[in-house]
Amino acid sequence: MITVSDFKALDIRVGRILSADDFPEAKTSAYKIIVDLGPLGKKQSSAQITDLYSKEDLLGRKVLCVANLPPLKVAGFKSEVLILGACPEGEPVVLLKLDDDVPEGTRIS
């Protein structure tokens, strides 16, 4: 169990995918993604979502991102945000989505 304070420490934001490129250097099939987080700026992420999503399908898509994790180096690429998805056991990652359009950078609470 975590506390409400623990949860509030996570900075989860709405972002919009600006670009998605192949990431052949990654050990597991992934994309290099640039996400617009509004006032937080543009951030990059490595995302293992190639099974269900083409690069073209991702362009302009709104996603939820954890914006306050330390950057992680993935095959020499600096991943600055974690794009959230549901991970059914043994199945591909399914991105979370919003019911309504909200501005980039909106904080999730």
RODO-2510 file (C-alpha; in nm, 4 decimals, decimal comma):
residues 109
     n   res          X          Y          Z
     1     m     0,0000     0,0000     0,0000
     2     i     0,1110     0,3531    -0,0705
     3     t    -0,0071     0,6737     0,0883
     4     v    -0,1917     0,9568    -0,0809
     5     s     0,1312     1,1557    -0,0444
     6     d     0,3174     0,8832    -0,2352
     7     f     0,0633     0,9037    -0,5174
     8     k     0,0739     1,2843    -0,5249
     9     a     0,4523     1,2650    -0,5660
    10     l     0,3961     1,1227    -0,9162
    11     d     0,3691     1,3943    -1,1796
    12     i     0,1430     1,2321    -1,4393
    13     r     0,0665     1,4575    -1,7356
    14     v    -0,1228     1,4547    -2,0623
    15     g     0,1059     1,4633    -2,3632
    16     r     0,0661     1,4569    -2,7405
    17     i     0,2963     1,2450    -2,9543
    18     l     0,4793     1,4613    -3,2077
    19     s     0,6985     1,1929    -3,3628
    20     a     0,7694     0,8213    -3,3459
    21     d     1,0779     0,6679    -3,5023
    22     d     1,2187     0,3181    -3,5194
    23     f     1,4711     0,2336    -3,2464
    24     p     1,6798    -0,0514    -3,3925
    25     e     1,9474    -0,0175    -3,1203
    26     a     1,7016    -0,1212    -2,8450
    27     k     1,7204    -0,4839    -2,7248
    28     t     1,3411    -0,5137    -2,7444
    29     s     1,1383    -0,3680    -3,0323
    30     a     1,0639    -0,0049    -2,9458
    31     y     1,0074     0,3434    -3,0812
    32     k     1,1870     0,6692    -3,0031
    33     i     0,9015     0,9070    -2,9281
    34     i     0,8853     1,2837    -2,8808
    35     v     0,5961     1,3979    -2,6594
    36     d     0,4652     1,7544    -2,6194
    37     l     0,3871     1,8128    -2,2519
    38     g     0,2714     2,1721    -2,2943
    39     p     0,4368     2,3973    -2,0344
    40     l     0,6883     2,1223    -1,9474
    41     g     0,8160     2,1256    -2,3052
    42     k     0,8983     1,8442    -2,5428
    43     k     1,0346     1,5248    -2,3893
    44     q     1,1604     1,2032    -2,5425
    45     s     1,0717     0,8485    -2,4488
    46     s     1,1589     0,4955    -2,5489
    47     a     0,8385     0,2929    -2,5720
    48     q     0,7963    -0,0803    -2,6344
    49     i     0,4622    -0,0439    -2,8101
    50     t     0,5452    -0,1660    -3,1611
    51     d     0,3186    -0,4730    -3,1396
    52     l    -0,0087    -0,2784    -3,1439
    53     y     0,0819     0,0658    -3,2782
    54     s     0,2353     0,1812    -3,6030
    55     k     0,4380     0,5014    -3,6083
    56     e     0,1661     0,6644    -3,8166
    57     d    -0,1077     0,5642    -3,5679
    58     l     0,0849     0,7309    -3,2855
    59     l     0,1245     1,0745    -3,4455
    60     g    -0,0990     1,3268    -3,2687
    61     r    -0,2221     1,0707    -3,0154
    62     k    -0,2768     1,1914    -2,6583
    63     v    -0,0957     0,9809    -2,3969
    64     l    -0,0435     0,9838    -2,0219
    65     c     0,3158     1,0205    -1,9035
    66     v     0,5006     1,0142    -1,5734
    67     a     0,7057     1,3323    -1,6080
    68     n     0,9144     1,3340    -1,2905
    69     l     1,1156     1,0130    -1,3093
    70     p     1,4914     1,0471    -1,3548
    71     p     1,6028     1,0096    -1,7187
    72     l     1,6889     0,6549    -1,8189
    73     k     1,9504     0,5629    -2,0788
    74     v     1,8189     0,3029    -2,3234
    75     a     2,0781     0,1918    -2,5798
    76     g     2,2405     0,5364    -2,5652
    77     f     1,9052     0,7197    -2,5917
    78     k     1,7893     0,9408    -2,3024
    79     s     1,4296     0,8489    -2,2148
    80     e     1,2868     1,1408    -2,0135
    81     v     0,9249     1,0368    -1,9541
    82     l     0,7400     0,7085    -1,9041
    83     i     0,4379     0,6662    -2,1309
    84     l     0,1698     0,4740    -1,9401
    85     g    -0,0086     0,1660    -2,0646
    86     a    -0,1853    -0,1432    -1,9402
    87     c     0,0296    -0,4565    -1,9468
    88     p    -0,1825    -0,7725    -1,9477
    89     e     0,0403    -1,0676    -1,8593
    90     g     0,2010    -1,2062    -2,1727
    91     e     0,0261    -0,9497    -2,3950
    92     p     0,1431    -0,6279    -2,5654
    93     v     0,1199    -0,2935    -2,3887
    94     v    -0,2100    -0,1098    -2,4472
    95     l    -0,1813     0,2683    -2,4198
    96     l    -0,4150     0,4495    -2,1827
    97     k    -0,6430     0,7083    -2,3403
    98     l    -0,8680     0,9920    -2,2326
    99     d    -1,2424     1,0166    -2,2877
   100     d    -1,2234     1,3907    -2,3659
   101     d    -0,9633     1,6190    -2,5189
   102     v    -0,7630     1,8095    -2,2582
   103     p    -0,4616     2,0376    -2,3112
   104     e    -0,1080     1,9039    -2,3233
   105     g     0,0593     1,9316    -1,9836
   106     t    -0,2628     1,8847    -1,7846
   107     r    -0,1790     1,7139    -1,4564
   108     i    -0,3572     1,3875    -1,3705
   109     s    -0,4874     1,3618    -1,0165
***
